[in-house]
Amino acid sequence: MEFKLSKFSQYEAFVAVVDKGSISLAAHSLNLTPSALSKQIANLEAALNAQLFDRSNKKLRTTERGYQFYQSAVSILKQISLAESQIKADDETVAGELRITLSKSLLGSSVLKYLSKFSKAYPQVRYRLTFSEAIESFQDSELDFAFRIGELADSSKLVAKVLKQVKPIFYATPKYLSDYGVPKEVSTLATHRVALPPLENLSSELRQWLKREQFTFVASNQDQIDDLGAIHQLVLEHGCIGFNLEDALVEPIDKGLVINVFPHLSLPSKPLSLVYRKTQHQSELVRVFKEFILKQGDIAGQSPKLKI
């Protein structure tokens, strides 16, 4: 039998009548009118196709089947109450510090939105965030989680779960494009000021893609900057075309502050993964955070090609 909210109210009404021994007293305890409560009981009896009360006696008594159902209904209501108490207790006990490392390229990305949502849901939790590209720093430290981009090396101690696919874009302000023109293809970036991370920080797939698109890797008007925040600031000053993850630019793009220079092109994407220790014993805080984050991604919970 499917359990519906109306049945919960009917069970509650029936148990109250048995406990109070009176329709009027039970109605008062549930903040209902006697007629409304009587209707709940009638609907319950109709749904069960059973008489729950002996109406041949002036004193309100249950039938044998009614008493059996009363015991079951009390058990059901207690289980629901216990489940609610456990949920509330979880909210109250999820507290403490989470130590998390992120790739520098995730500044401004949806990962920070995930962290903000979690802290609103669990205000007693605080973060200790570090920004690093080295997965080794996660293995040798007391970090709880890492957010990493790309395929990850094998490890028997760590697990990675893919949250979503992310890809970089070339972007600029509308003013820059108005002043200097809109490049039609990647090959024409040679005539524009371009700021991007050092080439050694780019994946081999991305470098190969840029080469196929005839991107000029060494140009007099090309700045290599090992800080995406600095690149973004230069872009906002209308001084250049920048390079960053599209996921980190959702808000400025939505606000019209910057534009994807090549919306018709799709640069190579990579998995964004949540990394954590492979262990059977996790604190409540770690468990709740992991489950929360895995529900946020577009393809949450999938394993990348290589587990770490």
C-alpha positions, -999 to +999 in steps of 0.1 A: +000+000+000+014+033-010+020+057+019+007+092+013+006+124+034-031+120+039-026+085+054-001+100+078-027+124+090-053+096+093-029+074+113-021+104+136-058+110+141-066+074+148-038+070+173-049+102+190-085+090+194-074+057+209-049+075+233-074+102+244-104+079+244-125+107+230-131+123+196-133+158+211-102+155+232-082+140+203-095+168+180-084+194+205-049+179+207-045+180+170-060+214+166-089+200+145-126+202+147-144+170+159-161+167+125-128+170+106-113+143+128-143+120+124-139+124+087-103+114+089-113+082+108-140+074+083-117+078+054-091+056+070-117+028+077-129+031+041-093+028+028-086-002+050-121-017+044-122-024+081-141-012+111-116+002+137-140+012+165-169-007+181-198+017+177-223-005+195-210+006+228-213+042+242-177+040+254-152+044+225-134+011+221-114-004+192-123-036+175-098-064+176-086-054+141-086-018+152-063-026+182-039-045+159-038-016+135-033+008+164-001-010+174+012-009+139+002+028+135+020+037+167+051+019+155+050+037+121+046+072+137+075+064+161+097+055+132+089+087+114+095+107+145+129+090+151+139+096+115+131+133+119+151+134+151+181+118+134+180+143+106+178+172+130+206+157+151+228+153+119+223+190+111+233+199+147+264+177+148+278+184+114+304+209+126+342+214+125+369+222+100+373+208+065+408+210+050+405+213+012+429+219-016+419+233-050+436+238-084+443+275-089+423+274-121+391+268-100+391+303-085+357+317-093+344+283-105+313+264-095+334+247-068+333+278-047+295+279-052+293+243-039+313+253-008+291+283-003+259+262-005+273+237+020+283+263+045+248+278+043+233+244+049+258+237+078+268+270+093+289+253+120+314+241+094+345+262+086+370+257+057+408+258+055+415+262+018+448+259+000+454+263-037+479+238-053+483+218-084+503+189-068+483+158-059+512+147-038+505+174-013+471+158-007+486+124-001+512+135+024+491+159+044+460+158+066+438+173+039+402+160+037+394+167+001+409+179-032+392+193-063+413+185-093+411+189-131+422+163-156+430+126-157+446+116-125+473+090-118+466+057-101+467+054-064+456+027-039+449+053-012+427+078-030+394+079-049+383+104-075+347+111-085+339+132-116+316+161-109+315+176-144+334+184-175+351+218-178+368+235-207+388+267-213+378+296-235+393+328-249+374+358-236+374+396-236+353+426-226+329+441-251+349+473-250+382+455-259+365+438-289+349+471-299+383+489-298+404+462-314+380+441-334+367+406-330+391+378-341+374+354-364+397+324-358+423+313-333+450+320-359+442+357-359+450+361-322+485+370-334+472+405-340+458+408-305+472+412-270+466+377-254+472+367-218+473+330-209+490+306-184+525+294-191+525+268-219+539+241-197+507+245-175+485+236-205+477+200-212+492+183-242+457+179-257+451+216-255+485+225-269+479+201-298+444+216-304+459+251-304+486+240-329+460+226-352+441+259-350+474+277-360+478+295-327+511+314-325+528+301-293+555+327-292+544+362-301+556+396-291+521+405-279+515+374-259+518+375-220+523+343-201+510+348-165+510+321-138+479+337-121+444+334-135+433+362-112+458+385-127+448+375-162+412+382-154+420+416-140+439+426-171+409+415-192+385+436-171+408+466-177+401+460-214+438+454-220+438+419-236+421+387-245+423+363-216+422+325-212+403+307-184+378+279-176+344+288-189+331+274-156+350+301-137+334+329-159+297+320-157+289+351-136+308+378-156+295+363-188+259+363-175+264+400-165+278+409-199+311+419-185+330+395-207+323+375-239+334+342-252+355+352-282+351+319-301+316+306-292+316+284-323+347+265-311+348+238-285+382+235-268+392+202-253+374+195-220+386+177-189+369+161-159+366+181-127+369+155-098+364+154-061+393+135-045+392+119-011+408+091+009+398+055+004+389+045+039+361+027+058+361+051+087+350+087+079+338+114+103+302+125+100+314+159+086+335+142+059+307+118+050+281+145+048+303+169+027+312+141+003+276+132-003+266+168-006+292+176-032+286+145-053+250+156-057+260+190-071+279+181-103+264+176-138+276+140-140+282+136-103+295+103-089+311+089-121+347+077-118+373+093-141+392+071-165+418+066-139+410+063-102+435+077-078 
